[in-house]
């Protein structure tokens, strides 16, 4: 552990580890010293093992996120356990409108990928540990208890091995998740809107392979997504995200497995086959959360600590990853220009660049949720017509697909 770092990243989860990986290739060349402070223990070097679990939670990666991980140098390893999405099937229960997207028609190998969070975290940590360089230090298990602003240097207090340690740095990156108590203690306010819904998250198996098809199904009680998972174990698994009103959550979580599957078929149908096995179920309340202040002099707020979206269309993590790549590019260029990494003008430039992407993504997910939750018959007919028109208009479909895949955003350089 050093006393001074150029960057201190608070949180070593998927967002924080991705930022460290983004800077890894240039860290030695630019003499960039980085600390990652994480609350959970780090596996000993060389002891990282991957143990697949039927119940592992998953994340949908847009095709553009693949480009980011390719630029980091981790995609070749990551792709060994990802599930390509070859088709996306969007439908509205009880209505005629359907839209289908196909990777081959859009000229890409996949519209996106589904990766288990456990595998993604494993690959990111493995990549950082195998680098065998002294420019990145993991301080864990540890907790950041205080962050202080200075004219040029930030102060960071870390509780590590029951000792309070003082660090200094040019830039603090907060990537410690949506329940960041540190963010609140620093007076970083946020705007929050509850959807009065919960998401049920589980894995489910059918009596037939998923075929790489992802389903987005809108129902009168909320949207549901079924994402293909790899079939290495022959379980024909898919990841289910089922959105339900708050007053239904206890009932659905209390059902036995067979009753839960029956209720799922009532809402989803049989387009993916007969469901025969369901894994451990968990749930969380759905809110739209946006930090009102995402940059200060010497401070950047990233990932769920900056924005948490409705899971509809699966854009939350992809938005965060685009922010990671954009910040890394800005920091690399600033280092080459011998600029202080915590310079407010630099960080504001980064935020202004990301604000358009954030606004567009947030508005899309929020308005889509409102549109498909409205029970007005005329509006319901209108959205069915819109889905059908999108399905038969190749130009509009391609425009929509490229936006959903994140291909309308410039690819990162990371060098």
One Martini backbone bead per residue (centre of mass of N, CA, C, O) as a GRO file, in nm:
protein
  415
    1UNK     BB    1   0.095   0.038   0.024
    2UNK     BB    2   0.036   0.360  -0.045
    3UNK     BB    3   0.000   0.706   0.018
    4UNK     BB    4  -0.004   0.763  -0.301
    5UNK     BB    5  -0.243   0.833  -0.562
    6UNK     BB    6  -0.406   0.899  -0.851
    7UNK     BB    7  -0.623   0.661  -0.799
    8UNK     BB    8  -0.936   0.601  -0.626
    9UNK     BB    9  -1.130   0.306  -0.602
   10UNK     BB   10  -1.462   0.263  -0.493
   11UNK     BB   11  -1.495  -0.044  -0.572
   12UNK     BB   12  -1.466  -0.401  -0.697
   13UNK     BB   13  -1.665  -0.443  -0.896
   14UNK     BB   14  -1.762  -0.432  -1.214
   15UNK     BB   15  -1.702  -0.128  -1.243
   16UNK     BB   16  -1.431  -0.093  -1.093
   17UNK     BB   17  -1.278  -0.323  -1.245
   18UNK     BB   18  -1.319  -0.204  -1.530
   19UNK     BB   19  -1.156   0.052  -1.485
   20UNK     BB   20  -0.890  -0.085  -1.417
   21UNK     BB   21  -0.872  -0.236  -1.692
   22UNK     BB   22  -0.874   0.024  -1.872
   23UNK     BB   23  -0.581   0.121  -1.732
   24UNK     BB   24  -0.368  -0.109  -1.742
   25UNK     BB   25  -0.209  -0.078  -2.025
   26UNK     BB   26  -0.100   0.234  -1.918
   27UNK     BB   27   0.011   0.247  -1.627
   28UNK     BB   28   0.318   0.209  -1.669
   29UNK     BB   29   0.375   0.418  -1.894
   30UNK     BB   30   0.222   0.659  -1.705
   31UNK     BB   31   0.254   0.623  -1.404
   32UNK     BB   32  -0.019   0.478  -1.285
   33UNK     BB   33  -0.168   0.495  -0.968
   34UNK     BB   34  -0.382   0.237  -0.822
   35UNK     BB   35  -0.670   0.205  -0.609
   36UNK     BB   36  -0.866  -0.068  -0.470
   37UNK     BB   37  -1.157  -0.051  -0.270
   38UNK     BB   38  -1.272  -0.338  -0.082
   39UNK     BB   39  -1.499  -0.520   0.133
   40UNK     BB   40  -1.395  -0.779   0.009
   41UNK     BB   41  -1.213  -1.038  -0.031
   42UNK     BB   42  -0.927  -1.138  -0.198
   43UNK     BB   43  -0.807  -1.363  -0.377
   44UNK     BB   44  -0.551  -1.537  -0.412
   45UNK     BB   45  -0.300  -1.565  -0.603
   46UNK     BB   46  -0.396  -1.840  -0.813
   47UNK     BB   47  -0.701  -1.911  -0.668
   48UNK     BB   48  -0.883  -1.871  -0.895
   49UNK     BB   49  -1.220  -1.987  -0.924
   50UNK     BB   50  -1.471  -2.153  -1.125
   51UNK     BB   51  -1.820  -2.198  -1.012
   52UNK     BB   52  -2.087  -2.301  -1.129
   53UNK     BB   53  -2.436  -2.183  -1.111
   54UNK     BB   54  -2.768  -2.207  -1.142
   55UNK     BB   55  -2.820  -1.921  -0.959
   56UNK     BB   56  -2.683  -1.723  -1.122
   57UNK     BB   57  -2.642  -1.411  -1.198
   58UNK     BB   58  -2.720  -1.173  -1.467
   59UNK     BB   59  -2.600  -1.003  -1.773
   60UNK     BB   60  -2.666  -0.773  -2.025
   61UNK     BB   61  -2.481  -0.738  -2.325
   62UNK     BB   62  -2.406  -0.535  -2.546
   63UNK     BB   63  -2.231  -0.519  -2.829
   64UNK     BB   64  -2.070  -0.263  -2.741
   65UNK     BB   65  -1.948  -0.402  -2.484
   66UNK     BB   66  -1.759  -0.584  -2.631
   67UNK     BB   67  -1.569  -0.361  -2.738
   68UNK     BB   68  -1.472  -0.275  -2.458
   69UNK     BB   69  -1.354  -0.556  -2.373
   70UNK     BB   70  -1.158  -0.570  -2.606
   71UNK     BB   71  -0.993  -0.313  -2.530
   72UNK     BB   72  -0.908  -0.445  -2.246
   73UNK     BB   73  -0.846  -0.772  -2.298
   74UNK     BB   74  -1.111  -0.983  -2.200
   75UNK     BB   75  -1.291  -1.128  -2.418
   76UNK     BB   76  -1.152  -1.402  -2.480
   77UNK     BB   77  -1.223  -1.503  -2.192
   78UNK     BB   78  -1.527  -1.430  -2.157
   79UNK     BB   79  -1.656  -1.595  -2.411
   80UNK     BB   80  -1.655  -1.889  -2.283
   81UNK     BB   81  -1.925  -1.778  -2.085
   82UNK     BB   82  -2.134  -1.690  -2.312
   83UNK     BB   83  -2.456  -1.575  -2.449
   84UNK     BB   84  -2.578  -1.543  -2.742
   85UNK     BB   85  -2.786  -1.310  -2.918
   86UNK     BB   86  -2.977  -1.374  -3.209
   87UNK     BB   87  -3.265  -1.299  -3.078
   88UNK     BB   88  -3.552  -1.072  -3.060
   89UNK     BB   89  -3.864  -1.086  -2.872
   90UNK     BB   90  -4.146  -0.866  -2.902
   91UNK     BB   91  -4.433  -0.837  -2.677
   92UNK     BB   92  -4.803  -0.811  -2.624
   93UNK     BB   93  -5.028  -0.910  -2.422
   94UNK     BB   94  -5.320  -0.952  -2.618
   95UNK     BB   95  -5.162  -0.861  -2.875
   96UNK     BB   96  -5.042  -0.819  -3.216
   97UNK     BB   97  -4.774  -0.700  -3.149
   98UNK     BB   98  -4.451  -0.758  -3.320
   99UNK     BB   99  -4.091  -0.785  -3.263
  100UNK     BB  100  -3.800  -0.869  -3.465
  101UNK     BB  101  -3.461  -0.957  -3.404
  102UNK     BB  102  -3.158  -1.007  -3.611
  103UNK     BB  103  -2.827  -1.051  -3.643
  104UNK     BB  104  -2.791  -1.113  -3.945
  105UNK     BB  105  -2.962  -0.870  -4.049
  106UNK     BB  106  -2.753  -0.664  -3.881
  107UNK     BB  107  -2.445  -0.767  -3.918
  108UNK     BB  108  -2.403  -0.955  -3.655
  109UNK     BB  109  -2.312  -1.209  -3.437
  110UNK     BB  110  -2.467  -1.031  -3.210
  111UNK     BB  111  -2.687  -0.842  -3.014
  112UNK     BB  112  -2.571  -1.001  -2.762
  113UNK     BB  113  -2.503  -1.083  -2.411
  114UNK     BB  114  -2.486  -1.339  -2.158
  115UNK     BB  115  -2.368  -1.297  -1.819
  116UNK     BB  116  -2.232  -1.406  -1.545
  117UNK     BB  117  -2.129  -1.233  -1.277
  118UNK     BB  118  -1.919  -1.434  -1.173
  119UNK     BB  119  -1.755  -1.449  -1.439
  120UNK     BB  120  -1.692  -1.153  -1.479
  121UNK     BB  121  -1.545  -1.110  -1.210
  122UNK     BB  122  -1.330  -1.324  -1.257
  123UNK     BB  123  -1.199  -1.203  -1.514
  124UNK     BB  124  -1.121  -0.925  -1.403
  125UNK     BB  125  -0.941  -1.022  -1.166
  126UNK     BB  126  -0.753  -1.200  -1.331
  127UNK     BB  127  -0.643  -0.974  -1.510
  128UNK     BB  128  -0.520  -0.805  -1.276
  129UNK     BB  129  -0.340  -1.032  -1.143
  130UNK     BB  130  -0.174  -1.115  -1.414
  131UNK     BB  131  -0.011  -0.847  -1.467
  132UNK     BB  132   0.231  -0.803  -1.273
  133UNK     BB  133   0.200  -0.512  -1.121
  134UNK     BB  134   0.249  -0.203  -0.917
  135UNK     BB  135   0.003   0.004  -1.011
  136UNK     BB  136  -0.205  -0.204  -0.867
  137UNK     BB  137  -0.406  -0.186  -0.572
  138UNK     BB  138  -0.546  -0.394  -0.325
  139UNK     BB  139  -0.786  -0.294  -0.068
  140UNK     BB  140  -0.855  -0.584   0.128
  141UNK     BB  141  -1.061  -0.559   0.349
  142UNK     BB  142  -1.238  -0.241   0.315
  143UNK     BB  143  -1.311   0.108   0.425
  144UNK     BB  144  -1.453   0.407   0.339
  145UNK     BB  145  -1.504   0.688   0.571
  146UNK     BB  146  -1.347   0.927   0.404
  147UNK     BB  147  -1.372   1.240   0.211
  148UNK     BB  148  -1.139   1.494   0.101
  149UNK     BB  149  -1.102   1.821  -0.006
  150UNK     BB  150  -0.875   1.982  -0.230
  151UNK     BB  151  -0.709   2.176  -0.447
  152UNK     BB  152  -0.532   1.896  -0.563
  153UNK     BB  153  -0.603   1.701  -0.320
  154UNK     BB  154  -0.714   1.398  -0.192
  155UNK     BB  155  -0.875   1.255   0.091
  156UNK     BB  156  -0.842   0.916   0.237
  157UNK     BB  157  -1.023   0.704   0.453
  158UNK     BB  158  -0.908   0.381   0.576
  159UNK     BB  159  -1.040   0.074   0.686
  160UNK     BB  160  -0.766  -0.144   0.791
  161UNK     BB  161  -0.715  -0.374   1.006
  162UNK     BB  162  -0.830  -0.175   1.238
  163UNK     BB  163  -0.718   0.071   1.067
  164UNK     BB  164  -0.650   0.413   1.014
  165UNK     BB  165  -0.595   0.530   0.680
  166UNK     BB  166  -0.406   0.767   0.495
  167UNK     BB  167  -0.485   0.903   0.179
  168UNK     BB  168  -0.381   1.012  -0.148
  169UNK     BB  169  -0.518   1.201  -0.440
  170UNK     BB  170  -0.654   1.317  -0.742
  171UNK     BB  171  -0.877   1.073  -0.764
  172UNK     BB  172  -1.218   0.988  -0.700
  173UNK     BB  173  -1.401   0.674  -0.739
  174UNK     BB  174  -1.744   0.601  -0.721
  175UNK     BB  175  -1.827   0.227  -0.714
  176UNK     BB  176  -2.046   0.132  -0.454
  177UNK     BB  177  -2.331   0.168  -0.541
  178UNK     BB  178  -2.677   0.230  -0.466
  179UNK     BB  179  -2.597   0.205  -0.133
  180UNK     BB  180  -2.429   0.466  -0.076
  181UNK     BB  181  -2.323   0.605   0.219
  182UNK     BB  182  -2.095   0.791   0.127
  183UNK     BB  183  -2.255   0.968  -0.063
  184UNK     BB  184  -2.439   1.083   0.160
  185UNK     BB  185  -2.212   1.195   0.353
  186UNK     BB  186  -2.116   1.398   0.106
  187UNK     BB  187  -2.387   1.529  -0.025
  188UNK     BB  188  -2.498   1.343  -0.253
  189UNK     BB  189  -2.759   1.390  -0.430
  190UNK     BB  190  -3.091   1.255  -0.524
  191UNK     BB  191  -3.314   1.123  -0.760
  192UNK     BB  192  -3.639   0.964  -0.691
  193UNK     BB  193  -3.840   0.686  -0.840
  194UNK     BB  194  -4.107   0.496  -0.786
  195UNK     BB  195  -4.280   0.204  -0.940
  196UNK     BB  196  -4.434  -0.007  -0.766
  197UNK     BB  197  -4.210  -0.239  -0.801
  198UNK     BB  198  -4.089  -0.569  -0.868
  199UNK     BB  199  -3.814  -0.791  -0.911
  200UNK     BB  200  -3.791  -1.109  -1.037
  201UNK     BB  201  -3.514  -1.335  -0.985
  202UNK     BB  202  -3.425  -1.605  -1.213
  203UNK     BB  203  -3.388  -1.942  -1.305
  204UNK     BB  204  -3.484  -2.131  -1.606
  205UNK     BB  205  -3.619  -2.436  -1.739
  206UNK     BB  206  -3.654  -2.619  -2.036
  207UNK     BB  207  -3.751  -2.869  -2.287
  208UNK     BB  208  -3.572  -2.659  -2.456
  209UNK     BB  209  -3.376  -2.483  -2.625
  210UNK     BB  210  -3.318  -2.133  -2.653
  211UNK     BB  211  -3.160  -2.039  -2.927
  212UNK     BB  212  -3.073  -1.734  -2.852
  213UNK     BB  213  -3.340  -1.619  -2.726
  214UNK     BB  214  -3.491  -1.309  -2.654
  215UNK     BB  215  -3.740  -1.187  -2.422
  216UNK     BB  216  -4.001  -0.931  -2.448
  217UNK     BB  217  -4.276  -0.906  -2.214
  218UNK     BB  218  -4.584  -0.752  -2.213
  219UNK     BB  219  -4.796  -0.676  -1.936
  220UNK     BB  220  -5.049  -0.577  -1.711
  221UNK     BB  221  -4.816  -0.624  -1.463
  222UNK     BB  222  -4.559  -0.634  -1.649
  223UNK     BB  223  -4.252  -0.695  -1.743
  224UNK     BB  224  -4.065  -0.958  -1.923
  225UNK     BB  225  -3.753  -1.142  -1.912
  226UNK     BB  226  -3.574  -1.370  -2.141
  227UNK     BB  227  -3.248  -1.511  -2.108
  228UNK     BB  228  -2.989  -1.662  -2.247
  229UNK     BB  229  -2.807  -1.945  -2.147
  230UNK     BB  230  -2.578  -2.150  -2.113
  231UNK     BB  231  -2.541  -2.525  -2.203
  232UNK     BB  232  -2.314  -2.693  -2.051
  233UNK     BB  233  -2.524  -2.865  -1.846
  234UNK     BB  234  -2.815  -2.920  -1.999
  235UNK     BB  235  -3.057  -2.710  -1.871
  236UNK     BB  236  -3.188  -2.486  -2.045
  237UNK     BB  237  -3.125  -2.196  -1.962
  238UNK     BB  238  -3.278  -1.899  -1.816
  239UNK     BB  239  -3.321  -1.559  -1.755
  240UNK     BB  240  -3.536  -1.406  -1.514
  241UNK     BB  241  -3.740  -1.099  -1.542
  242UNK     BB  242  -4.005  -1.012  -1.317
  243UNK     BB  243  -4.256  -0.773  -1.325
  244UNK     BB  244  -4.427  -0.651  -1.030
  245UNK     BB  245  -4.635  -0.561  -0.815
  246UNK     BB  246  -4.608  -0.513  -0.485
  247UNK     BB  247  -4.882  -0.688  -0.411
  248UNK     BB  248  -4.743  -0.970  -0.549
  249UNK     BB  249  -4.468  -1.067  -0.428
  250UNK     BB  250  -4.537  -1.257  -0.190
  251UNK     BB  251  -4.701  -1.464  -0.344
  252UNK     BB  252  -4.485  -1.554  -0.557
  253UNK     BB  253  -4.257  -1.628  -0.348
  254UNK     BB  254  -4.458  -1.847  -0.193
  255UNK     BB  255  -4.445  -2.037  -0.410
  256UNK     BB  256  -4.410  -2.311  -0.550
  257UNK     BB  257  -4.255  -2.418  -0.823
  258UNK     BB  258  -4.504  -2.517  -0.988
  259UNK     BB  259  -4.682  -2.267  -0.940
  260UNK     BB  260  -4.486  -2.063  -1.062
  261UNK     BB  261  -4.479  -2.185  -1.346
  262UNK     BB  262  -4.781  -2.151  -1.402
  263UNK     BB  263  -4.786  -1.841  -1.375
  264UNK     BB  264  -4.579  -1.789  -1.595
  265UNK     BB  265  -4.742  -1.912  -1.831
  266UNK     BB  266  -4.980  -1.715  -1.815
  267UNK     BB  267  -4.791  -1.465  -1.905
  268UNK     BB  268  -4.587  -1.598  -2.135
  269UNK     BB  269  -4.625  -1.887  -2.219
  270UNK     BB  270  -4.481  -2.130  -2.491
  271UNK     BB  271  -4.244  -2.014  -2.678
  272UNK     BB  272  -4.003  -2.164  -2.483
  273UNK     BB  273  -4.173  -2.378  -2.370
  274UNK     BB  274  -4.146  -2.595  -2.103
  275UNK     BB  275  -4.133  -2.548  -1.776
  276UNK     BB  276  -3.928  -2.753  -1.525
  277UNK     BB  277  -3.729  -2.533  -1.379
  278UNK     BB  278  -3.650  -2.358  -1.071
  279UNK     BB  279  -3.485  -2.137  -0.898
  280UNK     BB  280  -3.377  -1.913  -0.705
  281UNK     BB  281  -3.551  -1.649  -0.550
  282UNK     BB  282  -3.551  -1.294  -0.609
  283UNK     BB  283  -3.575  -0.944  -0.491
  284UNK     BB  284  -3.652  -0.596  -0.600
  285UNK     BB  285  -3.692  -0.273  -0.598
  286UNK     BB  286  -3.814  -0.019  -0.820
  287UNK     BB  287  -3.595   0.248  -0.938
  288UNK     BB  288  -3.527   0.585  -1.012
  289UNK     BB  289  -3.179   0.687  -1.004
  290UNK     BB  290  -3.019   1.017  -0.959
  291UNK     BB  291  -2.745   1.192  -0.947
  292UNK     BB  292  -2.705   1.537  -0.918
  293UNK     BB  293  -2.383   1.474  -0.858
  294UNK     BB  294  -2.114   1.332  -1.056
  295UNK     BB  295  -1.919   1.587  -1.022
  296UNK     BB  296  -1.607   1.692  -0.888
  297UNK     BB  297  -1.344   1.797  -0.751
  298UNK     BB  298  -1.193   1.482  -0.745
  299UNK     BB  299  -1.487   1.357  -0.847
  300UNK     BB  300  -1.655   1.038  -0.926
  301UNK     BB  301  -1.969   0.898  -1.027
  302UNK     BB  302  -2.049   0.548  -1.068
  303UNK     BB  303  -2.297   0.375  -1.173
  304UNK     BB  304  -2.527   0.306  -0.928
  305UNK     BB  305  -2.432   0.571  -0.779
  306UNK     BB  306  -2.555   0.744  -1.034
  307UNK     BB  307  -2.746   0.503  -1.170
  308UNK     BB  308  -3.087   0.367  -1.169
  309UNK     BB  309  -3.276   0.135  -1.352
  310UNK     BB  310  -3.492  -0.008  -1.526
  311UNK     BB  311  -3.473  -0.338  -1.663
  312UNK     BB  312  -3.574  -0.251  -1.915
  313UNK     BB  313  -3.371  -0.363  -2.184
  314UNK     BB  314  -3.092  -0.386  -2.029
  315UNK     BB  315  -2.915  -0.082  -1.982
  316UNK     BB  316  -2.761  -0.022  -1.716
  317UNK     BB  317  -2.472  -0.152  -1.748
  318UNK     BB  318  -2.405  -0.030  -2.026
  319UNK     BB  319  -2.402   0.260  -1.932
  320UNK     BB  320  -2.177   0.225  -1.722
  321UNK     BB  321  -1.958   0.120  -1.923
  322UNK     BB  322  -1.948   0.373  -2.097
  323UNK     BB  323  -1.849   0.550  -1.865
  324UNK     BB  324  -1.586   0.405  -1.811
  325UNK     BB  325  -1.457   0.443  -2.094
  326UNK     BB  326  -1.475   0.753  -2.106
  327UNK     BB  327  -1.305   0.808  -1.854
  328UNK     BB  328  -1.049   0.663  -1.938
  329UNK     BB  329  -0.987   0.835  -2.184
  330UNK     BB  330  -0.962   1.104  -2.030
  331UNK     BB  331  -0.731   1.016  -1.834
  332UNK     BB  332  -0.518   0.939  -2.040
  333UNK     BB  333  -0.498   1.216  -2.179
  334UNK     BB  334  -0.435   1.381  -1.925
  335UNK     BB  335  -0.170   1.238  -1.859
  336UNK     BB  336  -0.026   1.312  -2.124
  337UNK     BB  337  -0.085   1.633  -2.049
  338UNK     BB  338  -0.025   1.679  -1.741
  339UNK     BB  339  -0.300   1.653  -1.587
  340UNK     BB  340  -0.511   1.678  -1.349
  341UNK     BB  341  -0.746   1.429  -1.270
  342UNK     BB  342  -0.932   1.644  -1.083
  343UNK     BB  343  -1.019   1.835  -1.285
  344UNK     BB  344  -1.309   1.996  -1.337
  345UNK     BB  345  -1.313   2.042  -1.644
  346UNK     BB  346  -1.260   1.750  -1.718
  347UNK     BB  347  -1.509   1.622  -1.568
  348UNK     BB  348  -1.725   1.793  -1.712
  349UNK     BB  349  -1.669   1.686  -1.993
  350UNK     BB  350  -1.745   1.399  -1.929
  351UNK     BB  351  -2.038   1.453  -1.832
  352UNK     BB  352  -2.148   1.588  -2.087
  353UNK     BB  353  -2.105   1.338  -2.261
  354UNK     BB  354  -2.294   1.146  -2.073
  355UNK     BB  355  -2.569   1.292  -2.044
  356UNK     BB  356  -2.698   1.216  -2.313
  357UNK     BB  357  -2.693   0.911  -2.268
  358UNK     BB  358  -2.849   0.909  -2.004
  359UNK     BB  359  -3.106   1.051  -2.094
  360UNK     BB  360  -3.184   0.860  -2.321
  361UNK     BB  361  -3.192   0.596  -2.151
  362UNK     BB  362  -3.388   0.687  -1.930
  363UNK     BB  363  -3.624   0.774  -2.109
  364UNK     BB  364  -3.668   0.508  -2.250
  365UNK     BB  365  -3.726   0.328  -2.000
  366UNK     BB  366  -3.948   0.505  -1.872
  367UNK     BB  367  -4.146   0.535  -2.118
  368UNK     BB  368  -4.182   0.236  -2.177
  369UNK     BB  369  -4.305   0.168  -1.908
  370UNK     BB  370  -4.550   0.358  -1.931
  371UNK     BB  371  -4.669   0.261  -2.199
  372UNK     BB  372  -4.694  -0.061  -2.105
  373UNK     BB  373  -4.881   0.028  -1.836
  374UNK     BB  374  -5.108   0.124  -2.007
  375UNK     BB  375  -5.479   0.063  -2.030
  376UNK     BB  376  -5.545   0.213  -2.271
  377UNK     BB  377  -5.690   0.108  -2.558
  378UNK     BB  378  -5.570   0.308  -2.764
  379UNK     BB  379  -5.274   0.283  -2.673
  380UNK     BB  380  -5.251  -0.023  -2.707
  381UNK     BB  381  -5.301  -0.020  -3.011
  382UNK     BB  382  -5.071   0.175  -3.087
  383UNK     BB  383  -4.832  -0.008  -2.986
  384UNK     BB  384  -4.895  -0.246  -3.171
  385UNK     BB  385  -4.855  -0.093  -3.433
  386UNK     BB  386  -4.563  -0.009  -3.376
  387UNK     BB  387  -4.444  -0.294  -3.359
  388UNK     BB  388  -4.532  -0.382  -3.646
  389UNK     BB  389  -4.390  -0.158  -3.806
  390UNK     BB  390  -4.106  -0.223  -3.708
  391UNK     BB  391  -4.103  -0.516  -3.828
  392UNK     BB  392  -4.155  -0.397  -4.148
  393UNK     BB  393  -3.906  -0.183  -4.100
  394UNK     BB  394  -3.578  -0.198  -4.163
  395UNK     BB  395  -3.469   0.088  -4.096
  396UNK     BB  396  -3.595   0.117  -3.813
  397UNK     BB  397  -3.479  -0.144  -3.696
  398UNK     BB  398  -3.179  -0.072  -3.726
  399UNK     BB  399  -3.184   0.183  -3.556
  400UNK     BB  400  -3.281   0.045  -3.299
  401UNK     BB  401  -3.060  -0.176  -3.278
  402UNK     BB  402  -2.809   0.011  -3.262
  403UNK     BB  403  -2.896   0.148  -3.003
  404UNK     BB  404  -2.926  -0.111  -2.825
  405UNK     BB  405  -2.610  -0.197  -2.893
  406UNK     BB  406  -2.424   0.074  -2.888
  407UNK     BB  407  -2.341   0.178  -3.204
  408UNK     BB  408  -2.384   0.511  -3.154
  409UNK     BB  409  -2.109   0.485  -3.004
  410UNK     BB  410  -1.802   0.549  -2.960
  411UNK     BB  411  -1.525   0.384  -2.949
  412UNK     BB  412  -1.283   0.300  -2.750
  413UNK     BB  413  -0.933   0.323  -2.687
  414UNK     BB  414  -0.743   0.278  -2.429
  415UNK     BB  415  -0.443   0.457  -2.526
   0.00000   0.00000   0.00000
